Amino acid sequence: MNIGAVVVAAGRGARSGLDRNKVLYDLKGKTVLVRCLEALAAGNILSSIIVVVAESEQSEIDALLKATYEGSCPVKTVIGGATRADSVRNGLNALPEDTEIVAIHDAARPFVTEAILKATVDAAIETGSGVIATDVVDTIKQIAPDGTVTTPARSSLRAVQTPQTFRLSKIVKAHNYAVEHGLSITDDASAYEACFGSVTLVTAEGAEKNIKLTKPEDFRRLKGNTMRVGIGYDAHRLKEGRKLILCGVDVPHTRGLDGHSDADVAVHALMDALLGALDEGDIGRHFPDSDPAYKGISSMKLLDHVMGIVEKHGMKVENADVTIVAQKPKLAAFIPTMKANLEAALNASCVNVKATTTEHMGFEGEEIGISAQAAVLLSER
């Protein structure tokens, strides 16, 4: 049995917010259209695919398919019509004469699967029609012309998608019937229903992911949520006559950390981690020790400035982890306040601060200085 497909790709997709046909949007190295066609071709169910395109884009799409399409099913483009229904009819007329079953699909649904296509084809072979559908999860309100609102039972409702698959002779007759009677149809199943009665609805694994790319947020989701990781390290020498400031907390000790600012080594490591995740250099670039403006300044104020850079990049802090390495003083009693300070500064609830010693090894263990390490995870706001 010869089974064909008509893929509608002639629309402009004005609601997408893109400056071109949405099916030409790049989806991980291949366009939405090519991804869609390769998904349909998987499983060797189809014998042919007709892609209905705008006349102005036919040459571009032909070249695109030649260069990037890797499906086993042959593909041919034809020019669409003034409406979606007109385009579908053009596609139906272009199918090989021996086609018996046709799956009509929107190119803006690139996540179609072999299981979905097979379910609709099997139903069409048995009953004449097979339309993929999913349960409705929202409560639907129906508004009458007089404004009266009623609530149909959710169990009686289904959301239909494409592919919508039919015996070719029947769907051609149904489309002709719609034209002859001046019917405005929203999908191919509507034409079939008007001519023959009820269609067969089917479901399949993955149908809930077979979304139609329509609005700007749909395309933003395709990009995914960009994540950035940064690590930071800093060390300062201990010096008499200085306060010991760690994560904005004044820790009582015989000596403090030496530096141009308040030398808050933990916050310095944290700032370097944030800047590193953003490809923004380090704190020396942003707050040079040659600048008197930063003499003695609170590192928490500098952290506020760095957080401004994070926001400018459209990012937010998902979590941060700071480790302070010091033989003395013992820091356990101060960590809750340190943690609270950083959570407020980073506007993040997942911030960890911990302290450790080196068992008297190295400059930290010999109480010459204190070091700190930090790791952060940033995501798009």
C-alpha positions as CSV (number, residue, x, y, z in Angstrom):
1,M,0.0,0.0,0.0
2,N,1.4,3.4,-1.0
3,I,1.1,6.0,1.8
4,G,1.9,9.6,1.1
5,A,2.1,12.8,3.2
6,V,1.3,16.4,2.5
7,V,3.2,18.8,4.7
8,V,1.9,22.3,4.8
9,A,4.8,24.8,5.0
10,A,3.5,27.8,3.1
11,G,2.3,29.9,6.0
12,R,4.1,33.0,7.3
13,G,3.6,32.2,11.0
14,A,3.0,35.9,11.9
15,R,2.3,35.0,15.6
16,S,5.8,33.6,16.0
17,G,7.4,37.0,16.2
18,L,10.1,35.8,13.7
19,D,11.2,37.8,10.7
20,R,10.7,34.9,8.3
21,N,8.7,31.7,7.9
22,K,8.9,29.8,11.2
23,V,9.6,26.5,9.5
24,L,13.0,27.9,8.4
25,Y,14.0,28.5,12.0
26,D,17.2,26.7,12.9
27,L,16.6,23.8,15.4
28,K,19.9,22.5,16.6
29,G,21.6,22.6,13.2
30,K,18.6,21.9,11.0
31,T,15.5,23.8,10.2
32,V,12.2,23.0,11.8
33,L,11.0,21.9,8.3
34,V,13.8,19.4,7.8
35,R,13.5,18.1,11.3
36,C,9.8,17.6,10.6
37,L,10.3,15.8,7.3
38,E,13.0,13.5,8.7
39,A,10.7,12.6,11.6
40,L,7.9,11.7,9.2
41,A,10.3,9.7,7.0
42,A,11.5,7.6,10.0
43,G,10.2,4.0,10.0
44,N,9.7,3.8,6.3
45,I,6.0,4.2,6.6
46,L,5.7,6.8,3.8
47,S,6.3,6.3,0.1
48,S,6.4,10.0,-0.8
49,I,6.2,13.4,0.8
50,I,4.8,16.6,-0.8
51,V,5.8,19.8,0.9
52,V,3.5,22.8,0.1
53,V,5.5,26.0,0.1
54,A,5.1,29.7,-0.7
55,E,6.1,30.5,-4.3
56,S,8.6,33.1,-3.0
57,E,10.4,30.4,-0.9
58,Q,10.3,27.4,-3.2
59,S,13.8,27.8,-4.6
60,E,15.3,28.4,-1.1
61,I,13.5,25.4,0.3
62,D,14.5,23.1,-2.6
63,A,18.1,24.1,-2.0
64,L,17.7,23.5,1.7
65,L,16.3,20.1,1.2
66,K,19.0,19.1,-1.2
67,A,21.7,20.2,1.2
68,T,20.3,19.0,4.6
69,Y,17.5,16.5,4.3
70,E,18.7,13.0,5.1
71,G,15.4,11.1,5.2
72,S,14.9,8.0,3.1
73,C,11.5,9.1,1.7
74,P,11.5,11.2,-1.5
75,V,10.4,14.8,-1.1
76,K,8.9,17.1,-3.7
77,T,7.8,20.8,-3.2
78,V,4.7,22.4,-4.7
79,I,3.3,25.9,-4.5
80,G,0.6,26.6,-2.0
81,G,-2.7,28.5,-2.3
82,A,-4.3,31.5,-0.7
83,T,-5.5,29.5,2.4
84,R,-4.4,26.5,4.2
85,A,-7.2,24.5,2.7
86,D,-6.1,25.6,-0.8
87,S,-2.6,24.6,0.0
88,V,-3.7,21.1,1.2
89,R,-5.7,20.6,-2.0
90,N,-2.6,21.5,-4.1
91,G,-0.6,19.0,-2.1
92,L,-3.2,16.3,-2.5
93,N,-3.3,16.9,-6.3
94,A,0.5,16.4,-6.5
95,L,0.6,13.0,-4.8
96,P,1.5,10.0,-7.0
97,E,-1.5,8.5,-8.6
98,D,-1.1,5.2,-6.8
99,T,-1.3,6.8,-3.3
100,E,-4.1,5.2,-1.2
101,I,-3.5,6.8,2.2
102,V,-2.4,10.3,2.9
103,A,-1.2,11.9,6.1
104,I,-1.7,15.7,6.3
105,H,0.7,17.4,8.6
106,D,1.8,20.9,9.7
107,A,5.5,21.6,9.2
108,A,5.4,23.5,12.4
109,R,5.1,20.3,14.3
110,P,8.7,18.9,14.1
111,F,8.3,16.6,17.1
112,V,6.0,14.1,15.4
113,T,7.1,10.5,16.0
114,E,6.9,7.2,14.1
115,A,4.4,6.0,16.7
116,I,2.1,8.9,16.1
117,L,2.2,8.6,12.4
118,K,1.6,4.8,12.5
119,A,-1.4,5.2,14.8
120,T,-3.1,7.6,12.4
121,V,-2.2,5.4,9.3
122,D,-3.5,2.2,10.9
123,A,-6.8,3.9,11.8
124,A,-7.2,5.4,8.3
125,I,-6.6,2.0,6.7
126,E,-9.3,0.5,9.0
127,T,-11.9,3.2,9.1
128,G,-11.0,5.8,6.5
129,S,-9.6,8.4,8.9
130,G,-7.1,8.7,11.8
131,V,-6.6,11.9,13.7
132,I,-4.1,12.2,16.5
133,A,-5.6,13.7,19.6
134,T,-4.8,14.3,23.3
135,D,-6.9,14.7,26.4
136,V,-7.9,18.2,27.4
137,V,-6.4,19.1,30.8
138,D,-7.9,22.6,31.2
139,T,-11.6,23.3,31.9
140,I,-13.2,24.7,28.8
141,K,-15.9,27.4,28.8
142,Q,-18.3,27.7,25.8
143,I,-19.8,31.2,25.2
144,A,-23.1,31.5,23.4
145,P,-23.9,34.4,21.0
146,D,-25.9,36.0,23.9
147,G,-22.9,35.8,26.2
148,T,-24.2,32.8,28.2
149,V,-21.3,30.7,29.5
150,T,-21.5,26.9,29.8
151,T,-19.0,24.3,30.8
152,P,-18.9,21.1,28.6
153,A,-17.7,18.0,30.3
154,R,-13.9,17.8,30.0
155,S,-14.1,14.0,29.5
156,S,-16.1,14.6,26.2
157,L,-13.4,16.9,24.8
158,R,-10.2,16.2,22.9
159,A,-7.4,18.5,21.5
160,V,-6.6,17.4,17.9
161,Q,-3.2,17.8,16.2
162,T,-1.7,16.7,13.0
163,P,-1.0,14.3,11.3
164,Q,-4.6,13.8,10.2
165,T,-4.6,10.8,8.0
166,F,-7.2,9.6,5.5
167,R,-8.0,7.5,2.5
168,L,-6.9,9.8,-0.3
169,S,-10.1,9.4,-2.3
170,K,-12.2,10.4,0.7
171,I,-10.3,13.4,1.8
172,V,-10.2,14.7,-1.8
173,K,-13.9,14.3,-1.9
174,A,-14.3,16.0,1.5
175,H,-12.2,19.0,0.4
176,N,-14.2,19.4,-2.8
177,Y,-17.4,19.2,-0.7
178,A,-16.2,22.0,1.5
179,V,-15.4,24.2,-1.5
180,E,-18.8,23.5,-3.2
181,H,-20.7,24.3,0.0
182,G,-18.6,27.3,1.0
183,L,-17.5,25.8,4.3
184,S,-14.8,27.5,6.3
185,I,-12.8,24.6,7.7
186,T,-10.1,24.9,10.4
187,D,-8.6,21.5,9.8
188,D,-8.9,18.6,7.4
189,A,-10.9,16.6,9.8
190,S,-13.6,19.3,9.7
191,A,-13.9,18.8,6.0
192,Y,-14.1,15.0,6.5
193,E,-16.8,15.4,9.2
194,A,-18.9,17.7,7.0
195,C,-18.9,15.1,4.2
196,F,-18.7,11.7,5.8
197,G,-19.5,12.2,9.5
198,S,-17.3,11.4,12.5
199,V,-13.5,10.9,12.2
200,T,-11.5,8.3,14.1
201,L,-9.5,9.9,16.9
202,V,-6.3,8.0,18.0
203,T,-3.6,8.6,20.6
204,A,0.0,7.5,20.8
205,E,3.0,7.7,23.0
206,G,4.6,11.2,22.7
207,A,1.5,12.9,21.5
208,E,1.6,15.4,24.3
209,K,5.0,16.6,23.0
210,N,3.8,16.9,19.4
211,I,3.3,20.7,19.9
212,K,2.8,23.2,17.1
213,L,5.4,26.0,17.2
214,T,3.3,29.1,17.1
215,K,4.2,31.8,19.6
216,P,7.5,33.5,20.5
217,E,7.7,31.6,23.7
218,D,7.6,28.3,21.8
219,F,10.8,29.3,20.0
220,R,12.4,30.5,23.2
221,R,11.9,27.1,24.7
222,L,13.7,25.5,21.8
223,K,16.8,27.4,22.7
224,G,16.6,25.9,26.2
225,N,17.6,27.6,29.4
226,T,21.2,28.6,29.0
227,M,23.3,27.6,32.0
228,R,26.7,29.0,33.0
229,V,29.1,27.6,35.6
230,G,31.9,29.6,37.2
231,I,34.6,28.9,39.7
232,G,36.6,31.3,41.8
233,Y,39.6,31.3,44.1
234,D,41.3,33.9,46.2
235,A,43.8,34.1,49.1
236,H,44.9,36.9,51.4
237,R,47.6,37.2,54.0
238,L,46.7,37.6,57.7
239,K,47.9,40.9,59.2
240,E,47.7,42.5,62.6
241,G,45.6,45.6,62.9
242,R,43.1,44.5,60.3
243,K,39.5,43.3,60.8
244,L,38.7,39.8,59.7
245,I,35.7,40.1,57.3
246,L,34.3,36.9,55.8
247,C,31.0,36.9,53.7
248,G,30.3,40.4,55.2
249,V,30.6,39.2,58.8
250,D,33.1,40.8,61.2
251,V,34.7,37.7,62.8
252,P,36.6,38.3,66.1
253,H,40.2,37.3,65.7
254,T,43.7,38.6,66.5
255,R,44.4,39.4,62.9
256,G,42.5,40.3,59.8
257,L,43.1,39.9,56.1
258,D,45.3,42.3,54.2
259,G,44.1,43.9,51.0
260,H,43.1,47.1,49.2
261,S,39.4,46.6,50.1
262,D,38.2,44.9,53.3
263,A,39.9,41.7,51.8
264,D,36.8,39.5,52.2
265,V,38.5,36.5,50.6
266,A,35.3,34.5,50.4
267,V,33.3,37.2,48.6
268,H,36.3,37.8,46.3
269,A,36.3,34.1,45.3
270,L,32.5,34.3,44.8
271,M,32.8,37.4,42.6
272,D,35.4,35.8,40.5
273,A,33.2,32.7,40.0
274,L,30.3,35.0,38.9
275,L,32.5,37.0,36.5
276,G,34.0,33.8,35.1
277,A,30.6,32.3,34.3
278,L,29.9,35.5,32.3
279,D,33.2,35.7,30.5
280,E,33.7,39.0,32.3
281,G,37.3,38.6,33.5
282,D,38.0,38.9,37.2
283,I,37.7,41.3,40.1
284,G,41.1,42.8,39.4
285,R,39.8,44.0,36.0
286,H,36.7,45.5,37.5
287,F,38.1,46.8,40.8
288,P,41.8,47.4,40.4
289,D,43.8,47.9,43.6
290,S,45.3,51.0,42.0
291,D,41.9,52.8,42.2
292,P,41.5,54.8,45.5
293,A,37.7,54.5,45.1
294,Y,38.0,50.9,46.3
295,K,40.3,51.6,49.3
296,G,38.8,49.9,52.3
297,I,35.5,49.3,50.6
298,S,33.1,46.5,51.7
299,S,33.4,43.6,49.4
300,M,29.6,43.1,49.8
301,K,29.2,46.4,48.0
302,L,31.5,45.2,45.2
303,L,29.3,42.0,45.1
304,D,26.3,44.2,44.5
305,H,28.0,45.7,41.5
306,V,28.9,42.2,40.2
307,M,25.3,41.2,40.6
308,G,24.3,44.1,38.4
309,I,26.6,42.6,35.7
310,V,24.8,39.2,36.2
311,E,21.4,40.9,35.6
312,K,22.7,42.9,32.6
313,H,23.5,39.5,31.0
314,G,20.0,38.4,31.7
315,M,21.1,35.7,34.1
316,K,20.3,34.7,37.7
317,V,22.0,32.7,40.3
318,E,20.6,29.2,40.7
319,N,23.0,28.2,43.5
320,A,26.4,29.0,44.9
321,D,28.9,27.1,47.0
322,V,31.7,28.8,49.0
323,T,34.4,27.1,50.9
324,I,36.6,29.0,53.4
325,V,40.0,27.4,54.2
326,A,41.3,28.7,57.6
327,Q,43.1,27.0,60.5
328,K,41.8,29.6,62.9
329,P,39.5,31.0,63.9
330,K,36.7,28.5,64.1
331,L,33.9,29.7,61.9
332,A,31.0,27.3,62.5
333,A,29.1,29.8,64.7
334,F,29.3,32.5,62.0
335,I,28.2,30.5,59.0
336,P,24.4,30.9,59.3
337,T,24.9,34.7,59.1
338,M,27.4,34.4,56.2
339,K,24.9,32.3,54.4
340,A,22.1,34.7,55.0
341,N,24.3,37.6,53.8
342,L,25.1,35.9,50.5
343,E,21.5,34.7,49.9
344,A,20.3,38.3,50.2
345,A,23.1,39.6,47.9
346,L,22.7,36.9,45.3
347,N,18.9,36.8,45.5
348,A,19.1,33.1,45.7
349,S,17.9,30.6,48.2
350,C,20.4,27.8,47.5
351,V,23.6,29.2,48.9
352,N,26.1,27.0,50.8
353,V,28.9,28.3,53.0
354,K,31.3,25.9,54.6
355,A,34.7,26.1,56.4
356,T,37.5,23.7,56.7
357,T,41.1,23.5,57.8
358,T,44.2,22.0,56.2
359,E,45.4,20.1,59.4
360,H,48.2,22.6,59.8
361,M,49.5,22.2,56.3
362,G,50.3,25.0,53.9
363,F,49.9,28.7,54.4
364,E,46.4,28.3,55.7
365,G,47.4,25.6,58.2
366,E,50.4,27.7,59.3
367,E,48.0,30.6,59.9
368,I,49.9,32.8,57.4
369,G,46.7,33.5,55.4
370,I,43.2,32.4,54.5
371,S,41.9,31.2,51.1
372,A,38.5,30.6,49.7
373,Q,37.0,28.8,46.7
374,A,33.6,29.3,45.1
375,A,31.4,27.7,42.5
376,V,28.2,29.1,41.0
377,L,25.5,28.1,38.5
378,L,23.8,30.8,36.6
379,S,20.7,30.4,34.4
380,E,18.7,32.7,32.0
381,R,16.3,34.9,33.8
